[in-house]
Amino acid sequence: MTYRVGADLGGTYSKAAVVDQEGRVVARFSEPTPRARAPEACVEGLLTAIRRAADWVEARMGRSPEGYGVSVNSPFEHGDVIHLNNNLPALEGFALRSYLRRRLEAPVVLEWDINAALLGELWAGAASGRRRVVMVSIGTGVAAAISVRGQLLRWVYDQTPGEMGHMVVARDGPVCTCGGRGCWEEMVSSRAVLRIAREIAAGGEFPALRALLDGGEGLTPEAISRLADTGDPGARAVWQEVGEWLGVGVASLAQIFLPDRVVVGGGISLAGEKLLAPCRASVDRHVGDALRGSFDIVPAALGQDSALVGAASLVSESPGGQASR
Ligand SMILES: [Zn+2]
């Protein structure tokens, strides 16, 4: 058995996972991400998590991993320099890969997290063996990645076909963090879920949702999901609305990329069928006749591990111990 280490630099937590040769996570390590002014300090938690994973591998294989794949939640240039990071602004312009290589004394490959997530699903998840895949990740933002015959489409920054979370789906819709208006992200991200919940609760006909808004637990997508699971009509209406908007964007991407499967991941996707069932109905209403029924919409098979597994796939481990990338 050979093992690889994939890691993820998140805005709150940095994670590392040991992944076996079948793409299964066999050990995981998590460290808080310091919100520091110096970029080196921001990645200290990431380095600790990676080193703990490396120790795990060394104890079983008798040697350190041959390299590391790292998923980051921002684009970067030349495989190295962080272009922009909304969660960790100190990283902007930082040569992350060079720094990690020096500290770990091993090869490091970076990947944008949405691409890493699709690579993980291609290797060991819902995208495996599929001809054309659209993967959508929904969390604080919305991003999408596209694969054709197992290869990712990469144009902008050599990384993505475009900013698909910012395609416009709602005329005169809410103003987006990007400065645009009516972006898909403003209709389905975590802040969209909360905005839609407030709008539905403001009508006054859903007391349980109203109580959640006013209550001590705080209004979070998770709390709205739990309330919907009890059958509460107000909370269910929130997911119905978000799912419908998800479907509008999926239908648009489907018209462009003609997928045979759409994979939905990210924290908001944990709402599951409450989100995906109205999404599928919305897609069927919006796509053209030629596309209707030509693809399915499924949750990420690796759940919240897609990007970690994809990051691990970037560095191959050979039994003979030769680094390949
Ligand atoms: Zn936008």
Boltz pocket constraint, residues with backbone or C-beta under 6 A from the ligand:
constraints:
  - pocket:
      binder: B
      contacts: [[A, 165], [A, 166], [A, 176], [A, 177], [A, 178], [A, 179], [A, 180], [A, 181], [A, 183], [A, 185]]
      max_distance: 6.0
